[in-house]
Amino acid sequence: MTGPDRDPSDLVRERRANRHRFLERLYRSSEEEGVVYEDGYAIAEELGLSRQDAERIARYHEDHGHLKNMGGPGLTLRITAQGIDHIESGRAP
C-alpha cells in the first residue's frame, strides 16, 4: 500500500531494508569481485530504487562511516572497513 493510508512503520522497515540491500550490494562488489569504486546510481537502478533513494541511502551510510562518497560528478562510492564490518557482523537491517 502506498500513499497517505500507508502505515508509517512499513515505510521505515522498507527504507531500512533498502539501506541494507544497498550496502550489501556494495560489499559484494568489493569483497567478492574486487571492485573498489561503484556507481551508486547504477546500484540503485539494479535494486529498483530511484536516484533520490540512492543519494539518501549514500548520505545515511556515509554519516555512519559505512561508505565514502568520492565526490565529483555522479555518485562514486567505496565501502569502508566499518561498512564491511557492519555487513559481516550480520546486524539485521
N, C-alpha and C positions, 0 to 999 in steps of 0.2 A: 504494500500500500504506500502511495506517495501523497504528498500534499498536506493540507492542514489537519487531516484526520489521522495522520501517521503518529504512532507513539514515539515520543522523543527518545526513549531508551532504545528503540530499534535503530534510530539514526546513529546514536552513539556507538552501538555494537557494530554497525556496518562500517563506520569510519575507523574504528579500532581494528577491525578485520582487514580493511583495505590498507591501513598503515603497515600492518604485519606482513601482508602479502607482498607489498611493495619492497619492504626491507629484505624479506626472504628472497625475493627475485634478485635483488642486488647482491645478496650474499652468494647465491648460487653462481652468478656470473663471475664473481671474484674467486670464490673458493674452488669451484668445480671446473670452470672454463678458463681461469687465469686472466679474465678481463679486468683491467684496473679502472677504467672510466666508462660510464654508461650514460646514455641519453635518457634522462628521467621522463621526457615526454614519450619516448618510444616504449619505455616500461609501462607507463600509464596506459598507452594505447593497447598494448599487449594484454593488460589486465582489464580492459574495458572501462577505463577511467578517463576523465577529461583532463585537459591541460591544467585547468584550475585546480583539480584534485591533486595533480602531480606537484604543483607548486606548494599547495597547502601541506601535503604529506612530506615533501622535502624540507620545508621550513620546520615542521614538527621534529623530524628526525635530526636535523642539524641542531636545533635548540637542545636536544637531548644528547648530542655528541655521537650519534649513530652513523652519520654520514657527513661528508664535506661537499658543499657546492663549490665547484671550481671557478665559478664566475664566468664572465664573458657572455657571449650570445648563447641562447639555448639554456638547457638545464643539464649541464655536465656534472655528474655525481660520482663520488668514490665512497665506498663503505669504509668506516674506520675500524680500528681494533675493538673499540667499545661496541660498535654495531655488530661485529662478528660475535663477540661475547654474548651480546643480548640474544641473538638468534640461537647460538649454541647452548645457552642456558635453558632453552625450552620454555621460557616465560610465555604464558598464554597471551594471545593478542588482546 
